[in-house]
């Protein structure tokens, strides 16, 4: 049999054919494998292909042959990711506000390469989710990468921060001043990505929306604020900050209707103590950053939740209620 012009790519093309065209439900025969190689101008006899299929295992590609009638059918088994796992990843990417639409689609196309063309179609059907608002900052990949590099190198970062104005234009905050922050972690909260770092000038921990950061660069200065972060639980910090809005951290005692036990546990975790009170209600002490977002969350739960203490937080709630009555009153 005359040799094809691209014989040196034989094993690579064989792997490509098997990965693209087979899965647990789709098989190909030996003649179909030979035809597939022929389209790449590669010739091979059955005996050499049997050997090559075994050699694919050295590349982590396990091929199984099953007798069907008078011939064998071949398919790839034990891929690194199962289809349900990839569907979860696709959903996470698609629903992530901090990843732009273009980057989302590019990532999903890369995930499709991990499955056969048949399963790739099932992943594509997962993509179309309406009403999802995505960030417009195309540089977010590189911002996150720079933050991780700065953390591993124990360096501060410099960046500018922006907000959108009424003309839908990027507007640098504080006249374009450069923020000089010690990065200590990243948090994914309420579908947004946040940098959690130490502001040496203010002497306290702050957080910043990653998709609002511009022109980030690693500083030559070493990070500061280690003593603050050694005693900080990042997940706990996010849990206490409603919508990642700042505010004074306080222990707030709530009186809650029993029907909202799940809401409290979902927000504050199973370790929170629910203490039975009057019939059909319980009290709970929660550690929160008291902000307008927290008060708004309490408002959203209506008459089924009441702030018992501290008095100052209850007073803030009363003032907020009065403000709303004045704003919407006739």
VENUR-V231302 format. One record per pair of residues at least 24 apart in sequence whose ideal C-beta (glycine too) atoms are under 10 Angstrom apart, sorted by the first residue. I is the first residue (numbers start at 1). J is the second residue. If there is no record, write none. Layout:
i:I j:J
i:I j:J
//
This chain:
i:1 j:43
i:1 j:44
i:1 j:45
i:1 j:48
i:2 j:43
i:3 j:41
i:3 j:42
i:3 j:43
i:3 j:44
i:4 j:37
i:4 j:38
i:4 j:40
i:4 j:41
i:4 j:42
i:4 j:43
i:4 j:44
i:5 j:40
i:5 j:41
i:5 j:42
i:5 j:43
i:6 j:37
i:6 j:40
i:6 j:41
i:6 j:42
i:6 j:43
i:7 j:37
i:7 j:40
i:7 j:41
i:7 j:42
i:7 j:43
i:7 j:44
i:8 j:42
i:9 j:37
i:9 j:40
i:9 j:41
i:9 j:42
i:10 j:37
i:10 j:40
i:10 j:42
i:10 j:43
i:10 j:44
i:10 j:48
i:10 j:49
i:10 j:52
i:11 j:42
i:11 j:52
i:11 j:53
i:11 j:55
i:11 j:56
i:11 j:58
i:11 j:59
i:11 j:61
i:12 j:40
i:12 j:42
i:12 j:59
i:13 j:37
i:13 j:39
i:13 j:40
i:13 j:41
i:13 j:42
i:13 j:44
i:13 j:52
i:14 j:40
i:14 j:42
i:14 j:44
i:14 j:49
i:14 j:52
i:14 j:53
i:14 j:55
i:14 j:56
i:14 j:61
i:14 j:63
i:15 j:52
i:15 j:53
i:15 j:55
i:15 j:56
i:15 j:59
i:15 j:60
i:15 j:61
i:15 j:63
i:15 j:76
i:16 j:40
i:17 j:74
i:18 j:53
i:18 j:56
i:18 j:61
i:18 j:62
i:18 j:63
i:18 j:74
i:18 j:75
i:18 j:76
i:18 j:116
i:19 j:56
i:19 j:61
i:19 j:63
i:19 j:76
i:19 j:79
i:19 j:113
i:19 j:114
i:19 j:115
i:19 j:116
i:19 j:117
i:20 j:76
i:20 j:113
i:20 j:115
i:20 j:116
i:20 j:117
i:20 j:118
i:20 j:120
i:21 j:74
i:21 j:75
i:21 j:76
i:21 j:116
i:21 j:117
i:21 j:118
i:22 j:63
i:22 j:64
i:22 j:73
i:22 j:74
i:22 j:75
i:22 j:76
i:22 j:77
i:22 j:116
i:22 j:117
i:22 j:118
i:23 j:75
i:23 j:76
i:23 j:77
i:23 j:79
i:23 j:83
i:23 j:115
i:23 j:116
i:23 j:117
i:23 j:118
i:23 j:119
i:23 j:120
i:24 j:64
i:24 j:75
i:24 j:76
i:24 j:77
i:24 j:78
i:24 j:79
i:24 j:82
i:24 j:83
i:24 j:116
i:24 j:118
i:24 j:119
i:25 j:75
i:25 j:116
i:25 j:118
i:25 j:119
i:26 j:73
i:26 j:75
i:26 j:76
i:26 j:116
i:26 j:117
i:26 j:118
i:26 j:119
i:27 j:64
i:27 j:65
i:27 j:66
i:27 j:68
i:27 j:72
i:27 j:73
i:27 j:74
i:27 j:75
i:27 j:76
i:28 j:73
i:28 j:74
i:28 j:75
i:29 j:65
i:29 j:68
i:29 j:71
i:29 j:72
i:29 j:73
i:29 j:74
i:30 j:65
i:30 j:71
i:30 j:72
i:30 j:73
i:30 j:74
i:31 j:71
i:32 j:73
i:32 j:74
i:33 j:63
i:33 j:74
i:49 j:74
i:75 j:116
i:76 j:115
i:76 j:116
i:79 j:114
i:79 j:115
i:79 j:116
i:79 j:119
i:80 j:114
i:81 j:111
i:81 j:114
i:81 j:115
i:82 j:115
i:82 j:119
i:83 j:114
i:83 j:115
i:83 j:116
i:83 j:118
i:83 j:119
i:83 j:120
i:83 j:122
i:83 j:123
i:85 j:111
i:85 j:114
i:86 j:111
i:86 j:112
i:86 j:114
i:86 j:115
i:86 j:119
i:86 j:120
i:86 j:122
i:86 j:123
i:86 j:126
i:87 j:111
i:87 j:119
i:87 j:122
i:87 j:123
i:87 j:125
i:87 j:126
i:88 j:126
i:89 j:114
i:89 j:123
i:89 j:126
i:90 j:122
i:90 j:123
i:90 j:124
i:90 j:125
i:90 j:126
i:90 j:127
i:90 j:129
i:91 j:126
i:91 j:127
i:91 j:129
i:92 j:188
i:93 j:126
i:93 j:127
i:94 j:126
i:94 j:127
i:94 j:128
i:94 j:129
i:94 j:132
i:94 j:134
i:95 j:129
i:95 j:132
i:95 j:134
i:95 j:191
i:96 j:132
i:96 j:134
i:96 j:135
i:96 j:140
i:96 j:188
i:96 j:191
i:96 j:192
i:96 j:193
i:97 j:132
i:97 j:133
i:97 j:134
i:97 j:135
i:97 j:188
i:97 j:190
i:97 j:191
i:97 j:192
i:97 j:193
i:97 j:209
i:97 j:211
i:98 j:134
i:98 j:135
i:98 j:137
i:98 j:140
i:98 j:141
i:98 j:143
i:98 j:144
i:98 j:188
i:98 j:191
i:98 j:192
i:98 j:193
i:98 j:194
i:98 j:209
i:98 j:210
i:98 j:211
i:99 j:134
i:99 j:135
i:99 j:137
i:99 j:140
i:99 j:141
i:99 j:144
i:99 j:193
i:99 j:211
i:100 j:134
i:100 j:135
i:100 j:136
i:100 j:137
i:100 j:138
i:100 j:139
i:100 j:140
i:100 j:141
i:100 j:211
i:101 j:132
i:101 j:133
i:101 j:134
i:101 j:135
i:101 j:136
i:101 j:138
i:102 j:134
i:102 j:138
i:103 j:134
i:103 j:135
i:103 j:138
i:103 j:139
i:103 j:140
i:103 j:141
i:104 j:132
i:104 j:134
i:106 j:141
i:107 j:141
i:132 j:191
i:133 j:191
i:134 j:191
i:134 j:211
i:135 j:191
i:135 j:192
i:135 j:193
i:135 j:209
i:135 j:210
i:135 j:211
i:135 j:212
i:136 j:164
i:136 j:168
i:136 j:170
i:136 j:211
i:137 j:162
i:137 j:170
i:137 j:209
i:137 j:210
i:137 j:211
i:137 j:212
i:137 j:213
i:137 j:214
i:138 j:211
i:139 j:210
i:139 j:211
i:139 j:213
i:139 j:214
i:139 j:215
i:139 j:216
i:140 j:193
i:140 j:210
i:140 j:211
i:140 j:212
i:140 j:213
i:142 j:216
i:143 j:193
i:143 j:195
i:143 j:210
i:143 j:211
i:143 j:212
i:143 j:213
i:143 j:214
i:143 j:215
i:143 j:216
i:144 j:186
i:144 j:193
i:144 j:195
i:144 j:210
i:144 j:211
i:144 j:213
i:144 j:216
i:145 j:216
i:146 j:183
i:146 j:213
i:146 j:216
i:146 j:217
i:146 j:218
i:147 j:181
i:147 j:183
i:147 j:184
i:147 j:185
i:147 j:186
i:147 j:193
i:147 j:195
i:147 j:197
i:147 j:210
i:147 j:213
i:147 j:216
i:147 j:218
i:148 j:183
i:148 j:186
i:149 j:183
i:149 j:218
i:150 j:181
i:150 j:182
i:150 j:183
i:150 j:184
i:150 j:195
i:150 j:197
i:150 j:216
i:150 j:217
i:150 j:218
i:150 j:219
i:150 j:223
i:151 j:182
i:151 j:183
i:151 j:184
i:151 j:185
i:151 j:186
i:151 j:195
i:151 j:197
i:151 j:223
i:153 j:218
i:153 j:222
i:153 j:223
i:154 j:182
i:154 j:183
i:154 j:221
i:154 j:222
i:154 j:223
i:154 j:226
i:155 j:182
i:155 j:183
i:155 j:217
i:155 j:218
i:155 j:219
i:155 j:220
i:155 j:221
i:155 j:222
i:155 j:223
i:156 j:180
i:156 j:181
i:156 j:182
i:156 j:183
i:156 j:197
i:156 j:198
i:156 j:200
i:156 j:217
i:156 j:218
i:156 j:219
i:156 j:220
i:156 j:221
i:156 j:222
i:156 j:223
i:156 j:224
i:156 j:225
i:157 j:181
i:157 j:182
i:157 j:183
i:157 j:195
i:157 j:197
i:157 j:213
i:157 j:216
i:157 j:217
i:157 j:218
i:157 j:219
i:157 j:221
i:157 j:223
i:158 j:215
i:158 j:216
i:158 j:217
i:158 j:218
i:158 j:219
i:158 j:221
i:159 j:183
i:159 j:195
i:159 j:208
i:159 j:210
i:159 j:212
i:159 j:213
i:159 j:214
i:159 j:215
i:159 j:216
i:159 j:217
i:160 j:212
i:160 j:213
i:160 j:214
i:160 j:215
i:160 j:216
i:161 j:208
i:161 j:209
i:161 j:212
i:161 j:213
i:161 j:214
i:162 j:209
i:162 j:211
i:162 j:212
i:162 j:213
i:162 j:214
i:162 j:215
i:163 j:209
i:163 j:212
i:164 j:212
i:170 j:212
i:170 j:214
i:172 j:214
i:172 j:215
i:173 j:212
i:176 j:214
i:176 j:215
i:178 j:215
i:178 j:217
i:178 j:219
i:179 j:206
i:179 j:208
i:179 j:213
i:179 j:216
i:180 j:219
i:180 j:221
i:181 j:206
i:181 j:207
i:181 j:208
i:181 j:213
i:181 j:216
i:181 j:219
i:181 j:223
i:181 j:224
i:181 j:225
i:182 j:219
i:182 j:221
i:182 j:222
i:182 j:223
i:182 j:224
i:182 j:225
i:182 j:226
i:182 j:228
i:182 j:229
i:183 j:208
i:183 j:216
i:183 j:218
i:183 j:223
i:183 j:225
i:184 j:223
i:184 j:224
i:184 j:225
i:184 j:226
i:184 j:228
i:184 j:229
i:184 j:230
i:184 j:232
i:184 j:234
i:185 j:229
i:185 j:232
i:185 j:234
i:185 j:235
i:185 j:237
i:185 j:238
i:186 j:210
i:186 j:234
i:187 j:234
i:187 j:235
i:187 j:237
i:187 j:238
i:187 j:241
i:187 j:244
i:188 j:238
i:189 j:235
i:189 j:237
i:189 j:238
i:189 j:239
i:189 j:241
i:189 j:242
i:189 j:243
i:189 j:244
i:190 j:238
i:190 j:241
i:190 j:242
i:190 j:243
i:190 j:244
i:190 j:293
i:192 j:243
i:192 j:244
i:194 j:237
i:194 j:238
i:194 j:241
i:194 j:244
i:196 j:229
i:196 j:232
i:196 j:234
i:196 j:237
i:196 j:238
i:196 j:241
i:196 j:244
i:197 j:223
i:197 j:224
i:197 j:225
i:197 j:229
i:198 j:223
i:198 j:224
i:198 j:225
i:198 j:226
i:198 j:227
i:198 j:228
i:198 j:229
i:198 j:232
i:199 j:224
i:199 j:225
i:200 j:224
i:200 j:225
i:203 j:228
i:204 j:228
i:204 j:246
i:205 j:229
i:205 j:232
i:205 j:237
i:205 j:246
i:206 j:246
i:207 j:237
i:207 j:238
i:207 j:241
i:207 j:244
i:207 j:245
i:207 j:246
i:208 j:244
i:209 j:244
i:235 j:269
i:236 j:268
i:236 j:269
i:236 j:287
i:237 j:289
i:239 j:267
i:239 j:268
i:239 j:269
i:239 j:286
i:239 j:287
i:239 j:288
i:239 j:289
i:240 j:268
i:240 j:286
i:240 j:287
i:240 j:288
i:240 j:289
i:240 j:290
i:240 j:294
i:241 j:288
i:241 j:289
i:241 j:291
i:241 j:293
i:241 j:294
i:242 j:267
i:242 j:288
i:242 j:289
i:242 j:290
i:242 j:291
i:242 j:292
i:242 j:293
i:242 j:294
i:242 j:295
i:242 j:296
i:242 j:297
i:242 j:298
i:243 j:291
i:243 j:292
i:243 j:293
i:243 j:294
i:243 j:296
i:243 j:297
i:244 j:289
i:244 j:291
i:244 j:293
i:245 j:289
i:245 j:290
i:245 j:291
i:245 j:292
i:245 j:293
i:245 j:294
i:245 j:296
i:246 j:289
i:246 j:290
i:246 j:291
i:246 j:293
i:247 j:288
i:247 j:289
i:247 j:290
i:247 j:291
i:247 j:292
i:247 j:293
i:247 j:294
i:247 j:295
i:247 j:316
i:248 j:288
i:248 j:289
i:248 j:290
i:248 j:291
i:248 j:312
i:248 j:313
i:249 j:287
i:249 j:288
i:249 j:289
i:249 j:290
i:250 j:286
i:250 j:287
i:250 j:288
i:250 j:289
i:250 j:290
i:250 j:294
i:250 j:309
i:250 j:310
i:250 j:312
i:250 j:313
i:251 j:285
i:251 j:286
i:251 j:287
i:251 j:288
i:251 j:309
i:251 j:310
i:251 j:313
i:252 j:284
i:252 j:285
i:252 j:286
i:252 j:287
i:252 j:288
i:252 j:290
i:252 j:294
i:252 j:298
i:252 j:307
i:252 j:308
i:252 j:309
i:252 j:310
i:252 j:313
i:252 j:314
i:253 j:283
i:253 j:284
i:253 j:285
i:253 j:286
i:253 j:306
i:253 j:307
i:253 j:308
i:253 j:309
i:253 j:310
i:253 j:313
i:253 j:314
i:254 j:281
i:254 j:282
i:254 j:283
i:254 j:284
i:254 j:285
i:254 j:286
i:254 j:288
i:254 j:298
i:254 j:301
i:254 j:305
i:254 j:306
i:254 j:307
i:254 j:308
i:254 j:309
i:255 j:281
i:255 j:282
i:255 j:283
i:255 j:284
i:255 j:304
i:255 j:305
i:255 j:306
i:255 j:307
i:255 j:308
i:256 j:281
i:256 j:282
i:256 j:283
i:256 j:284
i:256 j:286
i:256 j:301
i:256 j:304
i:256 j:305
i:256 j:306
i:257 j:281
i:257 j:282
i:257 j:301
i:257 j:302
i:257 j:303
i:257 j:304
i:257 j:305
i:257 j:306
i:258 j:282
i:258 j:304
i:259 j:304
i:260 j:284
i:260 j:301
i:260 j:302
i:260 j:304
i:260 j:305
i:263 j:297
i:263 j:300
i:263 j:301
i:263 j:304
i:263 j:305
i:264 j:301
i:264 j:305
i:267 j:297
i:277 j:308
i:280 j:304
i:281 j:305
i:281 j:306
i:283 j:308
i:283 j:309
i:284 j:308
i:285 j:309
i:288 j:313
i:290 j:316
i:290 j:317
i:291 j:316
i:292 j:316
i:292 j:320
i:295 j:319
i:295 j:320
i:295 j:321
i:296 j:320
i:299 j:324
//
